[in-house]
Every structure is written in C-alpha cells, then in structure tokens.
Amino acid sequence: MPATPASTSLHPLAEAANAALAKDTPVVLDLLSERGKRMFFPAKGILAQGAEAKQKANFANATVGIATEGGQPMHLACINQYYNNLKPAEIYDYAPSFGRPDLRQAWAAKQRAETPSLGDHPTSLPVVTNALTHGLSLVGDLFLDPGDEALSSDLMWENYNLSWETRLGARISTYPFFDRNLTGFNITAFTQALAERKGRKLVVGLNFPNNPSGYSPTRAEAGAIVSALTAAAAAGTKLVVVCDDAYYGMFFDDGVEKESLFGRLAKAHPNLLAVKVDGATKEEFVWGLRVGFVTYGIANGTKAAYDALEQKTGGIVRAYISNVSMPGQSIVLKALQDPQFRAQQAQKVAVLKSRAAVTAQHCRKPEYADCWDVYPFNSGYFMCLRVKKTTAEAVRQELLAKHGVGTIALGQTELRVAFSCLTEEQIPEVFKRIAEAIRAIRTA
Ligand SMILES: Cc1ncc(COP(=O)(O)O)c(C=O)c1O
C-alpha cells in the first residue's frame, strides 16, 4: 500500500476535536463524513492570532489583513455614504469565522425564547453562516460522504439536490409528504421510511414551514414526528436530523406547531444529532443580507462536544468563505436589540396571514375542482396546487405566455404559488387565470 501523504493525515486539532466527540458523544463522531472528521478550526492561525492581539495589543496591532486609519477601518466616502447608522467597524472590519460573538449570543437567546421545549438543555452556540443555503451545504459537508443517504419529503426545496446530491454525491430518498387524501403530514410513510433504514446512518431533512407546500405539522403531527425519530434512534439508527427552519414564525393557523422540532429533538436520544439551520433571511425579511445560523443539540451533549462541532463548523466556514458579511451581521444584531423589532415583524407576518386567508378562500372555490387539488397549507410563503389532466410545466408556460402570471412548476403536477408576493387584490385573479390556462391547454 502506498504511504499516506502527510497532507491527508489528521491535523492534531482535528484529532483533539474527534477525541472530544468520541468521549462524550461517540455517535456524532460516527456520523461525521470523512471531510467532517478531518475538519478543524486553525486555533493558532492568522485569525486566532489576530483575535488575541485585538484583546492584548494595546500599543500597535499589526496582525489582521485590513487597513486602518484614525483607529478605524479605512474606508471610502463614496461607499460610506450608503450606511447611515453603522460605525465603520460594524461595516468594514472582518467578522470572526464563527460570526460576531454578540450576534451569536443574541440569536441563541432568541432561539431559546422561541423553543420552550429546550428548557435548559445545553446546545452549541449558533455558528453564523452565509444564510441558510450555506448552512445546509456545510452540514452536508460535515455529515455526508459520497453514497450516503439523506431522507426528505418528496415536496422539498430543489437546492437540496444541487447541494447534497450533485455537489457531494449523496443520495436523497423521498417519502410522500402528504397522506393520500391530502389531509396532513404522512406520518405513516415517514415512520415506514425510518423503519426501512433501521440501524443505518441517516441524515433526515425536516423543513417546516415547508417549501413548496406552505405546510407545517399540527401539534399532534409534530409530536408523532418527534416520537418516530426518537424510536428510530432507540432502535439503533444513527441520525442527523436537520431542521430547516427557514420560514420559522410564519404560522397562520392556531392548530399549527409553533415551536421548532429542534427543541425536542435536541434532547431526544444519544443516537440523534439535531441540527437547527435557521436565519434572518425570511424571518426578518432580509433575503439579500445573507445571515443564517447552524446550531447543534444532542441528548448527551457536553460543552466539549459542542465546542468540537463548533470548531469543525467554523473551520469549514473559514475554508470556503472565511467569514460572513459584517454589515449583514451588524444590522441583524441591531434589529434583534431594537424594541420595535417584534412588533414590526408581527405586523409583516399579519400581512402574509391575510394573504394566505384570501388565497385559501379563492383556490378552493368549487368552480376550480376540475382544475386542481390544493395541498394543505397553513404557514410560510407558498401554497401548491396539484394540477389535473395536464402538467405543471405546461400550465406555467401558458400562464406566462397568455396571462402575464409567473408561477413555479415542480415535478409533474405541482404548481407553486408564492402568495407572499401577491397583493390581496391580485389573488382572486391569479387563480382565475390559472384555471383558464389549464382549461385552454386541455382543449387545445
Ligand atoms: C426551505 C428553504 N431552505 C433554505 C433556503 C435558503 O435560504 P437563504 O436565502 O437563507 O439561503 C430556502 C430559500 O428559498 C428555502 O426555501
């Protein structure tokens, strides 16, 4: 056998992180991909030396690769004119690879306040990511080797395929999201999919509110999902359960579970690592700011194990993008600290809730029964139609060509409508036009 090149042997810091996991949460070490096992944060590297100097270099700090002037990051007036209430250090300086510590603390406090089930169970601190796409992709990097299986509902955000399958060579298997009568979450199919994979390693993606359907589980369904996963873990399946909470907080129905399942999953079983991928993108209506978070929780989690996971996560952030936009992080932090934040957010959620109600009323009109079934929706930005006797792509094209209406075709028959982008006045006309388009295609 050829000797292993030195560059592929484990760095001592990776070994130390792996040893911490092996001691306190051994299943997490098993769950890591080969890349995840190799990953570490260069604790003595440039960033760490710079951070140390920031604390201690009281005469001159000649460490970090920015330029300073008058004790502030150097900057141009033609750029600075666009920032009104941020200081140069809150805009131009590099953020740490793990994210601004104050933002991480503030987000952790927000998560805990919104997730009473967590109680005082320890979790990692959130690591800042370049919004949720980056969070999901680095979770894939850390836990998916080529050929590994990830389980998702058939209704899912298409970028999972690009990130985890195309990029990493993992395989995504699906189960039907809704039951046959379209009444709710298909817990039977989900439980069966878990049973078929008993004893293996499995990454499970849970996305509620769901893109594209706009469905979140009821409280009873949420309990059943947690029970099914806990039972699978108890039966020996080693699980990474990724809670993609992109649309968290957009709940429009009293019966919906309003807590992230992360709360219960984080303390469910030592065979189940819960990963919360969330962020400001949709919740705070800042799509372009690119601020998200990855947070870990496991029943037997310890400070040492969470540190190891944070180090690996911070290391992979450093390797790909070094760090996340400072202005984005500063603005999200200021929003979290603003006494007006919650009221303003609630006001926007109320606007979406009204649009969802108008949508529900119009899409279910009996006169459209021949055109589509409506997938249940109660949350998020979207709803989804299952078009009858034609394809979603044909309808999409007809809508664009003849009706000036843009929709998204997914799979054979799913047509996604983002009511988040429609005024209440537009909604009745949009569904009227979708029906006209479907009927025109059928008679063509
Ligand atoms: C389910 C889901 N997860 C993650 C994302 C990614 O969000 P971000 O813009 O924060 O990367 C989206 C965006 O559309 C999404 O729908």
The ligand as a Tripos MOL2 file, in Angstrom:
@<TRIPOS>MOLECULE
LIG
   16    16     1     0     0
SMALL
NO_CHARGES

@<TRIPOS>ATOM
      1 C1        -36.6310   25.5450    2.5580 C.3       1 LIG1
      2 C2        -35.5430   26.5280    2.3170 C.ar      1 LIG1
      3 N1        -34.3880   26.3790    2.9570 N.ar      1 LIG1
      4 C3        -33.3690   27.2320    2.7740 C.ar      1 LIG1
      5 C4        -33.4870   28.2910    1.9130 C.ar      1 LIG1
      6 C5        -32.2940   29.1790    1.7140 C.3       1 LIG1
      7 O1        -32.4280   30.4240    2.2640 O.3       1 LIG1
      8 P1        -31.2700   31.5090    2.2370 P.3       1 LIG1
      9 O2        -31.7150   32.5670    1.2820 O.co2     1 LIG1
     10 O3        -31.1960   31.9840    3.6420 O.co2     1 LIG1
     11 O4        -30.0170   30.8670    1.7830 O.co2     1 LIG1
     12 C6        -34.6740   28.4840    1.2090 C.ar      1 LIG1
     13 C7        -34.7920   29.6030    0.2690 C.2       1 LIG1
     14 O5        -35.6170   29.6770   -0.5960 O.2       1 LIG1
     15 C8        -35.7260   27.5840    1.4150 C.ar      1 LIG1
     16 O6        -36.8930   27.7180    0.7860 O.3       1 LIG1
@<TRIPOS>BOND
     1     1     2 1
     2     2     3 ar
     3     2    15 ar
     4     3     4 ar
     5     4     5 ar
     6     5     6 1
     7     5    12 ar
     8     6     7 1
     9     7     8 1
    10     8     9 2
    11     8    10 1
    12     8    11 1
    13    12    13 1
    14    12    15 ar
    15    13    14 2
    16    15    16 1
@<TRIPOS>SUBSTRUCTURE
     1 LIG1         1 GROUP 0 **** ****
